[in-house]
Amino acid sequence: MDRTDKMKRVYLDDERTPIEASNWEVCRNYDEFVSKVLEIGLENIDLMSLDHDLGDTAKEEYFGNVTQRNILDYDNIKEKTGLDCAKWLIEYSMDNNIKLPLILVHSANPIGASNIMGYINNYLNYKGFAETCIKNIIPFTC
């Protein structure tokens, strides 16, 4: 079956939109992400691209601590992040015995991006799969 017949792509970012937006299901926050994955079905998704910072307090933490001190303190972030989405995704994958799609991380936050990639790659390693979650920027518009 051709990818365009069934398979979907999910892009998680509170601000950016992929240039080829018609090829992506865009989610702006944790709740939209969970709803979209449940609506589509994880088995019908072949690619995801995740941002880490999904709201004002996450951005404040990025500009105040990450860029200035190279520290990320999740206690300062009030909204759920891309890491929360990754954690939900892995739990959902395990509970329903559905293999994860290819997951990319496009976050500008280097600590947040590393946290997401590490979390997903640890799970993939545990399951005996290659650690395929990498940082890769999907061309986007604001």
PyMOL commands that set and color helices and strands:
alter all, ss='L'
color gray80, all
select helices_A, chain A and resi 3-6+21-23+30-40+42-44+56-69+74-76+82-96+110-126
alter helices_A, ss='H'
color red, helices_A
select strands_A, chain A and resi 8-12+17-18+25-27+45-50+102-105+134-135+140-141
alter strands_A, ss='S'
color yellow, strands_A
deselect
rebuild
show_as cartoon
